[in-house]
Amino acid sequence: MGIKNFQGKQIGVIATSENITVEDFMTVNMYKFYAGQSVLEVMETLLKYRISGGPVVNQQNELIGIISEGDCIKQISESRYYNQPMENMTVENYMAKEVETVSPDMHLFDVANKFLSLKKRRFPVCEQGKLIGLISQKDVLKAALEIQGYNWKS
C-alpha cells in the first residue's frame, strides 16, 4: 500500500526514512514577493495568510532574497526613528539578500539538520536558479508524523 504526502503526492510503496526528500514535502503553491513591492503590502499578506515570511523573486522566477516578519519589524522601527513614511518602503530595501537554499533531491533528515544548525524557519527550494518550492520546519514535522503513520489534520 502506498503512502501519500500532505499534498496528495505518492511518496513510495513503503515510506522509509531512507527515501524521503525535500521534493516530497515542499510547498509548491507559495506566496512570492517582488523587489519593488511595498513592505506594507507584504505585512498585509503575512498577517492575512498567517505566514512568517516568503521568497522574493524577479520576473524570471529567480530567487533574489527572502523577507520575513523580522525584516518588516525592522522597517517599522526605522520609519519611526527616521520619521519616514512607510508607504514608500519597498521589499528590496529590507529583504535578506544572502539566502541559504536547498535542492529538491536533498534528504529530509539533512534539511532537518540544516534547520538546527542555521536556525532558519524556511528554505527556498531551487533548481537551476529557479524557485520551485519552499520547505519549512512545519513541513519536516508533518513528514515525521507521516513516516510514523500518524493521521493528522492540517
LOMIGU-311007 format. One record per residue (C-alpha): residue number from 1; residue in one letter; x, y, z. Coordinates in pm, whole numbers, padded with zeros to 5 digits, always signed. Each point is the difference from the previous one (the first is absolute). Layout:
<atoms>
(atom NUM,'a',(X,Y,Z))
...
</atoms>
This chain:
<atoms>
(atom 1,'m',(+00000,+00000,+00000))
(atom 2,'g',(+00140,+00339,-00099))
(atom 3,'i',(+00023,+00306,+00219))
(atom 4,'k',(-00075,+00354,-00117))
(atom 5,'n',(+00141,+00320,+00140))
(atom 6,'f',(-00218,+00287,+00123))
(atom 7,'q',(-00032,+00132,-00356))
(atom 8,'g',(-00139,-00335,-00118))
(atom 9,'k',(+00319,-00096,-00185))
(atom 10,'q',(+00102,-00366,+00007))
(atom 11,'i',(+00328,-00031,+00191))
(atom 12,'g',(+00070,-00367,-00039))
(atom 13,'v',(-00134,-00347,+00064))
(atom 14,'i',(+00159,+00001,+00342))
(atom 15,'a',(+00087,+00333,+00154))
(atom 16,'t',(+00330,-00040,+00173))
(atom 17,'s',(+00243,+00254,+00130))
(atom 18,'e',(+00246,-00102,-00274))
(atom 19,'n',(-00205,+00121,-00294))
(atom 20,'i',(-00164,+00325,+00110))
(atom 21,'t',(+00121,+00318,-00169))
(atom 22,'v',(-00082,+00369,+00013))
(atom 23,'e',(-00205,-00032,-00319))
(atom 24,'d',(-00238,-00242,+00174))
(atom 25,'f',(-00103,+00257,+00261))
(atom 26,'m',(+00080,+00346,-00135))
(atom 27,'t',(-00273,+00254,-00059))
(atom 28,'v',(-00037,+00090,-00366))
(atom 29,'n',(-00290,+00246,+00027))
(atom 30,'m',(+00166,+00273,+00202))
(atom 31,'y',(-00029,+00373,+00034))
(atom 32,'k',(+00279,+00175,-00187))
(atom 33,'f',(+00105,+00358,+00034))
(atom 34,'y',(+00176,+00239,-00238))
(atom 35,'a',(+00277,+00257,+00055))
(atom 36,'g',(-00210,+00304,-00087))
(atom 37,'q',(-00297,-00108,+00209))
(atom 38,'s',(-00102,+00208,+00301))
(atom 39,'v',(+00101,-00131,+00342))
(atom 40,'l',(-00350,+00095,+00121))
(atom 41,'e',(-00145,-00236,-00261))
(atom 42,'v',(+00233,-00275,+00121))
(atom 43,'m',(-00112,+00057,+00361))
(atom 44,'e',(-00362,-00027,-00106))
(atom 45,'t',(+00069,-00329,-00182))
(atom 46,'l',(+00194,-00145,+00295))
(atom 47,'l',(-00284,+00077,+00238))
(atom 48,'k',(-00284,-00098,-00234))
(atom 49,'y',(+00145,-00342,-00082))
(atom 50,'r',(+00168,-00062,+00337))
(atom 51,'i',(+00347,-00049,-00143))
(atom 52,'s',(+00326,+00126,+00145))
(atom 53,'g',(+00181,+00086,-00322))
(atom 54,'g',(+00058,-00092,-00358))
(atom 55,'p',(+00236,-00001,-00297))
(atom 56,'v',(+00069,+00305,-00214))
(atom 57,'v',(+00035,-00072,-00373))
(atom 58,'n',(+00063,+00195,-00318))
(atom 59,'q',(-00213,-00018,-00317))
(atom 60,'q',(+00184,-00320,-00108))
(atom 61,'n',(-00094,-00172,+00330))
(atom 62,'e',(+00363,+00007,+00113))
(atom 63,'l',(+00049,+00030,+00375))
(atom 64,'i',(+00146,+00339,+00097))
(atom 65,'g',(-00079,+00008,+00372))
(atom 66,'i',(-00236,-00086,+00280))
(atom 67,'i',(-00213,+00227,+00218))
(atom 68,'s',(-00129,-00083,+00347))
(atom 69,'e',(-00201,+00148,+00284))
(atom 70,'g',(+00328,+00107,+00159))
(atom 71,'d',(+00099,+00192,-00315))
(atom 72,'c',(-00337,+00179,+00008))
(atom 73,'i',(+00040,+00084,+00368))
(atom 74,'k',(+00340,+00152,-00082))
(atom 75,'q',(-00173,+00219,-00256))
(atom 76,'i',(-00260,+00113,+00256))
(atom 77,'s',(+00274,+00089,+00245))
(atom 78,'e',(+00205,+00192,-00255))
(atom 79,'s',(-00299,+00189,-00138))
(atom 80,'r',(-00077,+00133,+00345))
(atom 81,'y',(+00363,+00076,+00088))
(atom 82,'y',(+00069,+00183,-00324))
(atom 83,'n',(-00355,+00143,-00025))
(atom 84,'q',(-00054,-00156,-00343))
(atom 85,'p',(-00337,-00098,-00148))
(atom 86,'m',(-00041,-00378,-00015))
(atom 87,'e',(-00183,+00011,-00335))
(atom 88,'n',(+00322,+00076,-00186))
(atom 89,'m',(+00197,-00297,+00136))
(atom 90,'t',(+00054,-00289,-00241))
(atom 91,'v',(+00095,-00363,+00050))
(atom 92,'e',(+00342,+00038,-00163))
(atom 93,'n',(+00112,+00231,+00282))
(atom 94,'y',(-00095,-00241,+00280))
(atom 95,'m',(+00028,-00354,-00140))
(atom 96,'a',(+00288,-00230,+00088))
(atom 97,'k',(+00211,-00033,-00313))
(atom 98,'e',(+00230,-00278,+00120))
(atom 99,'v',(-00235,-00300,-00001))
(atom 100,'e',(+00076,-00363,+00074))
(atom 101,'t',(-00185,-00230,-00239))
(atom 102,'v',(-00050,-00374,-00030))
(atom 103,'s',(-00044,-00227,-00299))
(atom 104,'p',(-00312,-00212,-00056))
(atom 105,'d',(+00200,-00324,+00021))
(atom 106,'m',(+00152,+00081,+00340))
(atom 107,'h',(-00085,-00257,+00268))
(atom 108,'l',(-00258,+00120,+00251))
(atom 109,'f',(+00223,-00089,+00298))
(atom 110,'d',(+00278,+00214,-00148))
(atom 111,'v',(-00242,+00292,-00022))
(atom 112,'a',(-00102,-00060,+00363))
(atom 113,'n',(+00368,+00028,+00099))
(atom 114,'k',(+00035,+00315,-00210))
(atom 115,'f',(-00297,+00154,+00185))
(atom 116,'l',(+00170,-00075,+00330))
(atom 117,'s',(+00344,+00127,-00094))
(atom 118,'l',(-00110,+00318,-00180))
(atom 119,'k',(-00303,+00081,+00219))
(atom 120,'k',(-00223,+00082,-00298))
(atom 121,'r',(-00377,-00047,-00032))
(atom 122,'r',(-00010,-00075,-00370))
(atom 123,'f',(+00222,-00070,-00299))
(atom 124,'p',(-00081,+00082,-00361))
(atom 125,'v',(+00031,-00304,-00226))
(atom 126,'c',(+00179,+00085,-00323))
(atom 127,'e',(+00087,-00190,-00313))
(atom 128,'q',(+00223,+00155,-00268))
(atom 129,'g',(-00034,+00340,+00169))
(atom 130,'k',(-00381,-00002,-00008))
(atom 131,'l',(-00225,-00012,+00305))
(atom 132,'i',(-00208,-00319,-00008))
(atom 133,'g',(-00117,-00028,+00359))
(atom 134,'l',(+00044,+00077,+00365))
(atom 135,'i',(+00073,-00236,+00288))
(atom 136,'s',(-00076,+00104,+00356))
(atom 137,'q',(+00058,-00148,+00341))
(atom 138,'k',(-00373,-00084,+00009))
(atom 139,'d',(+00037,-00201,-00321))
(atom 140,'v',(+00273,-00208,+00166))
(atom 141,'l',(-00225,-00058,+00303))
(atom 142,'k',(-00286,-00109,-00228))
(atom 143,'a',(+00234,-00241,-00178))
(atom 144,'a',(+00115,-00150,+00331))
(atom 145,'l',(-00360,-00065,+00101))
(atom 146,'e',(-00081,-00160,-00334))
(atom 147,'i',(+00307,-00225,+00018))
(atom 148,'q',(-00127,-00119,+00339))
(atom 149,'g',(-00344,-00066,-00146))
(atom 150,'y',(-00186,+00274,+00189))
(atom 151,'n',(-00310,+00147,-00156))
(atom 152,'w',(+00004,+00371,+00072))
(atom 153,'k',(-00210,+00282,-00132))
(atom 154,'s',(+00152,+00318,-00142))
</atoms>
